[in-house]
């Protein structure tokens, strides 16, 4: 199924209609409104299948698309009337009180306008007729009962004066010939044609195309059928009503002419008797029942109902016809319904309370009769329990709020399989329904709306429609930023920094606060990363053993900083999150990964001075990485020494080497004699941040001391004074002012043992020049 086209086209409609959210008339326009546009999208997909069907579409897909199309048509049929209020129309009682000769069509319209529910049901019936399957045409005929006529004429030529035939065919050719109870019938071909004609006429009536049904009767040489169908038209006579003409030419064309059935009550009685007459053929009875849908004929009419839509149409047709008849009878005073006697009796007057009570009772009966359709059995097409059929019924009953809550509950409890086609279609439909109702200010359940929009966002994510996420996330209101941020988090490592920047920019295009989205995305990314990564606890890591390539989880945490470094507005947050990430990597012994983060950061972060605690922590990290880089350069410089060096080369190398060693000594000494990261390391109390900072000091302060010691000790040959500096370093470590010995405290005291061993080696190194005083180098 062309889901991609549906997603994109639906989003385009949403974008267009959101731009005209203040134009209620435009949103409800019958051709260019929100619902008609979405209906047209589905219709174009169905037309495309019919024209280019390649067998890839299943019947389930076609049914879903057709039902989605028809449901948008239903919404267009009922929502405008619910949202807008038309001008007040005179009631049928008022019309008859003024003019008892008011035509029945005018009265029927007044009755309809007086009842919002009846008006909606009439609109629904028209929708059902418009969405009905196209009527099928019977085979063409060249005459009236031509095969029977040929047999009768042949019998007469053979001398049968009565016109009867030996094979039981009718003796007369009038329309009632087969209904006289004498057992005679038409020729087989004519019987087949009559059945096909009646079925075709029913399909025209079902589709509300009475004019075409009348034309078909005339083409079939059966004008009496045309008269029977035309009898269903209500009587209309403009000359004796106050109806407003669309233009003067229409008034001139009509003149004093009338149209419709002046004796419709009598016609209705005759049709009802025909529909329940067991002597008539089944297809004729169904046709009459369709023309006069009443409680008496409903059982006959329902025998022709094969789809759920057929049952709905039959039930609503019965309700509308019965309401019209009972109201006219209850009001009274109409010449065309009761003659002069009714005029003389006048209009019946009811108190407003009685009239309201009767209206309420009728509405309850109507709702009850429609509720039955939830379980009606069908012979063709999707059943009553299909989600879109259930939705259509709830829309008709004006239960859209409970409908949304029901679907949202189904999404949450797993009623819908998320991988199913039905789920994606329903999510798309309900998401756009929520947004449509919000645009026209019809209240929707907020929690259900959140669930529905969230489910559709998941559908879009699964379908790879990343470009559309921001638009729909923006509709989540207070949760919009959070939801779009979660989508950006879900990109994980699949999107490079350019794609991330583009995705973030879309947030602003759809009304979201891009900076807030960036901050929340970074926060949720860090939270998710910490769920995946091992916590900072246990033995202190070895900085040498931990220098491997970063894992996907570490890269996920590392790249979380990208969200807050796109604009300088979020640099303050970037600084805070940088400290959090560096604390984790340094606390894990992952110095190289931490260095990658430092490379990604904008230089402007170093100039941020507030809040002081955050700025100072970041400054201390930069101080550490400068030292780490210097130590790496010392190692690289050491590696350059070779026996083949000439005097000048060696002199230059010694100069560089001594400069780097001095630089390392000065930098590390400065760090050791300041409160780097945290003071009072022996006090392990405090929040998580303080505990992490203590852990970092206990990893890297001993590491820097030991590395500096070995650096000085190993360079004593080239620079004898460095042995003295190595010995003096131990005094700094032991100095109570700096409390560096507290940083050597760990589970097994291993690092302190390492350092004491190194100091012992330096003391012994003081004897290398001869003598018995190992501390001679200090003097």
N, C-alpha and C positions, 0 to 999 in steps of 0.2 A: 504494500500500500504506500501511496505517496505521502508518507507522514511528514517528510521534510517540507514539502510544499505547503501542507496544511499548517505546520508550525509557523513558517515564515509569513504566509498570507494572513493568518490569524493575528500575528503580532503587528503586521502592517495596519490592519483594521483597527486594532487597539490603539496604536500610535495616532492614527488619524482622528479617532473619536475622542481620545484624551485631549487632543488639541482643541476640541470644540465642546469641552465638558460643561461650559456655561450655556450652551445652546441646546435646551431640552427639545425643542421642536426638531432640530437637526438630528439629535440622537434617536428620536422616535420616528423619523421620516420613513414612510412605507417603502421607499426604494433605496435611499442612501443612508438610512439609520444603521445603528450597530447590529441589530439582529438580522435585518435583510442582507447586510454585507456578508455576515458569517454564513447565512443560509446559502447565499450565492456561491461562496467558496466551495461548500460541500456539493452543491449542484454541479458546478463546473467539473469537479472530480468525477462525479457519476457520469456526466456527459462524455468526459474524456475516456472513461472505461468503455462506454457503449460504442464510441467511435474507434477506439484503438485498443480494445480489450485483447490482452495477450495471454490470458489464462493464469496470470500471476495473482489475480484477486480471488479470494475465497468468498463464498456466500456470506460468511460471517462478517467479513470486511464490508461487503456491499450493504448488508442489512444495517450495520452500525452507522455507516456514512449516510444512508437514506434516513435513518431515524434521527441522527444528529441534525441533518438538514431540516426535517419536518419539525423538530422541536424548536429550532430557531424560528421557523415560520409560526408556530403556535405562540411563542413569546411575543412576536410582533403583533399577533392577533389580539392578545389580551392585555399586554402591559400598557400601551398608550391610553386605553380607557381607564385603567386603574390609576394612572399617574396624572392624567389631565381631567378637567371637569368641563363638560360642554355646557352650552346655554340651556336654560330651563325650557322644557317643552310642556305644552298643555297636556293634561291627563286625558285619558279616554272619557272619563266621566264629565270633565269640563267640555270636551268637544261635543259630546252628545247632548249635554244640557243646552248648549248653544245651537246645535244643529243635529237633530235626530237622523238626518239623512246623510250624515258623514260616512263616506265609503269605508268598507272594512279594511282596506289596506292602510288608510290613515289611522284607523283605530288600532290596528295591529302594531303599527310603528309607535303609537303613543303608549300602548301597553308595554312594549319592549323598553322604551326609554324610561319608563317609570320603575323598572326593576333592573338594577345593575347586574344581578346574577343572570337574568334572562338575556340581557344584552350581550354578556360574555358568552353565554351558551350559543346564541345565534352566531357570534363571531367564530366560535370553535367549530360549529357545524359548517360554516363556510370554509374554514381552514381544512377540515376533513374532506370536503368536496374538492377543494383545490388540489389537495395532495393525493386524491384517489387515483388508482391506476387508470390509464387511458381506456376509454370504452372500446369494446371490440365490435366490429361491424359484421352483420350477417352476410351471407352470400347474396349477391345481386339477384333480383327476380324480375321477370319480364311481364308478370301479371299476377292477379289475385287468385290464389289457390289453383294455379294453372293445371296441375296434375289431377286434382279432384275434378275440376271443371271438364277436363278432357274425358275422364271416365264417365261422368254423368251424361255428357253429350253423346258419347259413344253408346251408352245404354239406351238413350232416347232414340237414337238412330236405329237401334236394333229392335225397337217396338215396345220398350218398357215405358208405357204412358206415365206411370207414377214417378218416373225419374230415378227410382231406386236401383240399386245395383246388387248383384249377387254377392259381392265381396264385402258388404256391410258399410259402404261409403254413404255419406250423407246424401239426402235427396234435395236439399235446398242449399243455397250458397250464401245465406245471410250469416252474420258473425256469430249468432247464437245457435247455429245448426248443430254444433257438436255438444251443446250443453242441455239438450232437451231430454236427456235420460233414456233415449231409445237405443242406446248402444252403438249408434252409427258414428263414424269417424272420418277423418280426412285421409287422403292418400298418404302413404308413408313419407314421401318427399316433402309434401306440404306440412305434415305434422312436424317433421324435423325442422323445416324452415320456421314454422310458428314458434317452436321452442327457442330456436336461436334468436328470433326477432325479439321475443319477450325478454330473454336474458340480456340482449344488447340494450333494450330500452331500460331495463333495470340498472344496467351499468351507467347509462346516461343520467338517470335520476340520482343514482348514488354519487355521481360527480357534480350534481347540481346543474347539469347542462340540459335544461328542459327544452330550450329552443331547438337544439340539435335533435333531441328525441322526437319532437313534433315533426321536424323535417324528414326524419327517417321514416316515420309512419306514412307520410305522404308519398315518399319514394316507394314504399312497399304497397301502395294502393290500398291503404287502410286508414282513411280519414277519421273513422270513428275512434280509433286509438288516439289519434292526434287530439280529438275533442276531449277524450277522457283525461289526457295529460294536461291539456290547457285548462281544464276545470280546476286544477290546483292553484291557479293564479288568483290572488285576492282581487276583489273588485276595486277599481280605481276610476275616479271621475273628477278631474281637476276643476271642472266648471263649478262644482258645488262644495269645494274645499278652500281652505285658506293657504294651500301649499304655495311656496315661492318657486317660480320657474327659474331655471338657470339662465335663460335669455328670452328675449321677446319672441324670437323666431320659433322657439319650442311651443310657446303659448299659441302662436298663430297656427302652427302645424296641427296641434291637438284640437283646437277649437272646442266644441262641445262634445267631442267624442269620448267615450268611456271604453275601458278595457278591463279584462279579468272576468271573474265569475260572479254574477249578481246573486246566484242561488247556490252559493258554495256549500251551505249547510245541507241542502238536499243532495248535492253531488257527493259530499263526504259520507252521508248515510249510505248512498248506493255503493260507493267504493268499499266501504267497510263491510257491507253484506257480501260483496263479491269476494273480498279477501278471505272471509271466513266460510265461504261456500265450498263444501268438499266436492261438489260436482264439477267445479272448474279445475282446469289443469294447474299443477303446482306452480309453474312459472308465471302464469297469469295472476294467480293469487298473490305471489310475492311482489309482482309489479304493483298491484293495487295496494298492498300493504305498505310499499315504499312511498306511494303517492299520499297515503293517509296513515301516517305512523301514529297509532293510538294504543292505549293499553289493550284494546280488543284485538288489534291486528299485530301486536308486537311479537307474539309467539310465531306467527307465520313469517314475519320479517326476519326474525333471528335465524330461521332455517337457512337463509341465504348468506348469513354472516360467516365468513371463513377466516378472516384476519381479526386481530384485536381492534384495529381501526374500524372495521365494519361494525363490530359490536358497540364501540363507542359512538359511532355515527347513529346507529339505530336507536340507542338509548337516549341520546341528546335530541334526536328528531322527535321521539315520542314526547319527551318533556316539553319541548318548545311548542309543538302542535297542541298538546293538552292544555298548557298554560294559556295559550291564546284563546282556545275555545271556552275554557271555564271562566276566564276573565270576562269575555264578551257576554256569556250567559249570566254571570253574577252581576254585571253592571246593568244590563238590560237597556231598554230605551232606543235600540237600533232598529230602524225600519228594515234594513237589509238582512237582519238576522231574525227578527220576529214579526215583521209586517206592521200594520197600523195598530194592532193590539199592543205591541211592544211600545210603540210611540205613545199611545194613550196611557199606558201604565207609567211611563216615564223612567227616569234613571233612578236606580236604587242607591240610597245614601247610607253609608256606614260611618261609624265613629272612627276617628284616627286610631284609637287604641285597638279596636276590633280589626281594622285593616292591617295594622302593624303585626298583630298576633297571627293573623292568617298568613301574612307574608313570611313571617319567621317559620311557621309550621311548614309552609311549602318549601322553603329553602332547606329545612332539615330533611324533608322527604327526597328532594333532589340529590342532596349530598349522599344520603343513604343508598339511593338507586345507583349512583356513580361509584360508590365505594365497592359495590358488588363486582365491578369490573376488575378488581385486583386479582380475582381468582377465576375469572371466566376462562373456559377452555377454548382453544382455537385450533383450526384445522390446517392453517397455512401461516407461514411467517413466524417471527419472534412472538413468544407468548406473553401473557399478562405480567409475568414476573421479570421480564427483561428490564434492566435498570432504566433504559430510556422510556419504555412504556410506563413504568412506575413513576418516572419523573414527569411525564406528560400529564398523567392523571393528577399528581400533586399540584402541578402548575395550574391546571383547570380549577382545582378546588381551593386555589389561593393558599397553599401550604408550602410556599417556597422555603421559608425559614426552617421548618421541621425537615423538609427534603434535604437541605444542605447539611443539617445536623446528622441526619441519617446516613448520608454518604460519608461525611467526615468520620463518623463512628465506624463505618464499614472499612474505611481506609486504615484506621488505627487498630481494629481487631483482626485484620487480615482477611476480611470477607472477600476482598478483591485480590486476586493473584497479581502481584506487581509486574510480572513479566508478560501478562496477558494483553491482547489487543484491546479488550473491553476496558481494562484499567486505564490505559493511555487515553482512549477516547473519552471516557467519563471524566478523567482528570482535566483534559483539555476543555470539555464542555463546561464543567462546573467552575473552573477557574475563570473562564470568560463570563460566565453568568454572574459570578460574584462581582467582577469588575464592572460589568454592565449595570447591575443594580446600584453599585456604589456611585457610578457616574450620574445616575438619574435620581440619586438621593432616596432610594428605597432601602430601609434598614435591613441589614443582613447579620446573622449571628457572628459575632467577632471571633470567637474561638474556632468555630467551624470554618470560617473564612481563612483563618491562619493555617489550619490543617490542609485545606483544599489547595491553597496557593503553594504551600510547602510541597505537597505531593506533586503538583504540576512542575515545580522547579526541579524536583528529582527526575521527573520524566524528561524534561529538557536536557538535564545533565546527562542522563543515560543515552539520549539521542544525539549527544554531541553538539547541541545547539547553544554553545557558550555565548554567542553574540546576543541572545535573547534573554539571558538570565537577569541582567540588571533591570530590564523593563518590568518584568513580573515581580522581582524582588522589591522594586520600588513601591509596589502596591500593598506591601505588608504593613504599612503605617509605621508604628513605633518599632516594629521588628524588622523593618526593611534593611537597615544597615547591618544588623546582626545576621540576617539570612544571606545577604549578598556576600558578607565577609566569610560565612561558612562555605559558600561556593568557591570563593577565591582560595580558601584553605584547601579545598578538595582538589585544586589543580596540582598540589604537591610539587613534584619535580618535573612534571610533564611540560610545563610552560617556561620558556626562557624569560629573561628580564624584560625584553621588549613586549612579549605577549602579556606579561603581568602588568606592565604599564598601561597597555591598551585596555585590558580588562578593567583596570582601576578607573581609567578615564571614562568608560561607559557609565559608571556610577553617576558621575556628574551629568552626563547627557540625559539621564532619566530621573533627575531631580534629587539624587542622593548626595549627602555631604561626603565628597570624595576623601577629604582628610580624615573624617571620622571613620569611614570605611577602612582606610589604610591602617589606622590605629587598631581597630577591632580585629582586622584580619591578622595583623602581627601578633596581637595578644592571643588569639585563638590558635594560631600556628604554634606559638611557643608552648601553649597549654597542651596541644596535641603531641608535640615533639617530646615534651617531658613525660607524657603517658607512655611513649614508646621507648624512651631511653632509660637506662638504669639510674637509680637515684644516687646522689652524692652521699655515700656512707661507707663505712668499713675501713679497711687498711688504706693507708696513703699510697697512691700509685707511684710507680717508677717513671720518671719523665723520659727515660731512654726506651723502656719497653713499650710505652704507649705511642710512639711516633710511627703510626701506620696510616694508610690512606683512610680518609673519613668514610664512615658508613652512610647509607641512604638516610638513616634517621638523623645522623649528625648534620648532613647537608641540608636536611629539611629545617632543622633548627637554625643552622647558619644562614640560610637564605631567607629566613623570616624577617631579617632586618631590611630586606629589599623594599618591603611595603612602606616603610616609614622614612626612606631616604630619597623618594622621588621628588618631594617638594620640601622647601625649608620650613614650611608651616609645621611639619611633624618632626622636625629635628630634635625638639625637646624630648618627645617620646622615644625617638631613635636612640638618644643618649641613655635613657633609662633602660631600654631593652638591650642595648649594647652591653651595659654592665651586667645584666642578668645572664646573657649568653656567655660573656667572658668568664663570669664566676663559675658557670657549669663546666666549660671546657678546661679552664685552668684547674678547677677542683678535680677534674678527671685526669689530669696530667696530659691533656691534649693540646700542647703548646702550638704545634704546627697548624692545627685547625683554627685555634684562636688567632693565629697570625693571619690566616686567610680572611677572617672577619675584619681585622684592622685595615687590610688593603681595600676592602669594599667601602669603608666609611668615608663620608665627605670630610674635608679638612675643617669645615665650619663647626663641627662638633667640638673641637678642641677649644673654641672661643666661647663656648657657653659657660657661664659662671654661676648660674642659678638653676636649681638649688645647689648650695655649696657642697653638701655631702655627696651628691651625685656627680658633680663636676670634679671634685677631688678624687673620688674613686676612679673615674675615667683617666684622670691625669696620672694616677699611680700605675694604672695598667700600661699606659703609654711609656712611663718611666721604665717599667719592667721590660717591655719589648725592645726598647732601645738598648738596654743592657744585654738582653738575649741576643740581639743582632750583633752587638760588639763582641760577645764571646764567640759567636760563630765566625766572625771575621778574624779573631785571634787564631782560631783553629785552622782556618784557611791559610793564614799567613805562616803558621808553623809548618804547614805541609809544603810550603814553597822552598824550604831549606834543602839544599843538595850539596854533596861533597864537591861537585864540579864548579861551584861558584867561584868567580874571580874576586879579587879584593874589592873592587868598586861595587860589584853587584852585592857582595856580602855586606858591605857597609850600608848600602841603601836598604837592604832587607832588614838589617839590625835596627836601623832607624825606624822603619815602619813597624817592626815587631815591638820595639820598646814603646812607641807611641800608642799602639793598640793596648798593650799591657797596662800602661799608665792610665789610659782612658777607662779600661775595664775596672781597674782598682779604684779610681776616683768615683765612677758611677755607682759601683756596688757599695763602696764605703758610705756614700751619701744616702743610699737607700737604707743601709743597715742602721744608720744613726738618726733616722727619722721614723716617725710612726707610720710606716708604710701600711696602707689599707686599714689597720686596726691596732689599737694599743691594748695593753692588759690582756695578753693572749691567755694568761693563766685562768682568767675568768671566762669559762665556756658558756656562761648563761647568756640569754638574749634571743633575738628572733632568728629566723632561718638565714637571713642575710649575714648577720654577724657570725653565725657558726660557719657559714661557707667561707667568709673572709679569713677566719682563723685557720680553717683547713688549708686555704691557699698559702697563707704565710708558712704553715708547718711543712708544706711541700717545697716551696721555692726559696725561703730564706736559708734553710740548711743547704739546699742545692747550690745556691749562689755562693755561700760561704765556702763550701767544699771545692767548688769549681775555681773560685778565686785563689784559694789556698794552693791547689795543684798548679794553677797557672803561674803563680809566683814561684812556687818551689821548683817547677820544671824549667823556669827561665833563669834560675840562679847561676847557671854556668855562663850565660851570656851577660846577665846583669846581676852580679853578686849581691847588690843591695836588696834584691827582691826576697832573699832568704830572711833578711831582717823584717821586711814588710809582712812576710807570711807569719813570722813569730808575733809581730805586733797585732796582727789580725785576731789572734787568739785572745789578746787582752780586750779587744773590742767586744768579742763574743762573751767574755766573762764579765764585762762591765755591767753592773747592776742598773745603770741608768737606761740601758737599751733593752735589757731583759731578753736578749737573743737566745739565751739558753732555753727559755720557755718554748721557743719554736722547734727545739729538738725533741720535745716530748711527744712520743707516739707509743703505739702498742708494744713494740719490742725494743725500743731504744736503739734501733739499728743505725740510724743516721748519726746519732751522737757517738756511737762506737766508731763509725767510719771517720768522723772528724777527729776524734782523739787519736786514732791510729795515724792519721795524716799529720797531726801536730807532733806526735812522737817521732815520726820520720823526719820532720823538719828539725827537731832538736838534735837528732843524730846527724843531720846534715851539717850542723854547726861544727862538728868534729872533723869534717872532711879536710879542712886546711891544716890540721894538726892541733895539738894542744889537748887539754883535758877539760876545759870549760866550755860546755855546749852553749852557754848563753853569751859567749864572747861577742857573737855577731850583733847583739843588741847594743853593745857599747861601741 
